[in-house]
Amino acid sequence: MSAIRRGTSADLQQVMSIASEAETAAHWRPADYGQVFSSSRILLVAEAEKKIVGFVIAHDITGEWELENVAVAVEHQCCGVGQQLLRELIRAAQSNAAKCILLEVRESNSVARKLYERCGFQQYGRRKSYYVNPSEDALLYRFLCNPAALENC
């Protein structure tokens, strides 16, 4: 079991390393990671044995949160770290009176889709050819932040 906490600037090197190794994570430029500490963004990290093993970044856009990036270190995948991160993100959104959490995911990313659905996210739309290299549709998911929403995650 990992400990989940708010990320700090000291965590960014490890976060960027995990993201670069994660095939399905959003691959941001290093300068983009400096923006995660703006007042409307949150970085949560999962830590095991004093090492960052996963992270999630979300953006609060007037009560609608957008899950922007999430990744788990390869050696810690399929161990519940992603679910822990999502659970804490949902709690943070709920405690900040968010209406919902939105995200888009490649249609072929069945592992992520299964995790999102297990945590209560529901597909509500599609963006044709949203992704490039290769071209692929994005599936749009939404989590409604009602008080009982965390029951299954």
Summary of the structure (lengths in Angstrom):
residues: 153
radius of gyration: 14.6
end to end distance: 15.0
largest distance: 41.6
contacts: 439
relative contact order: 0.15
helix: 31%
strand: 38%
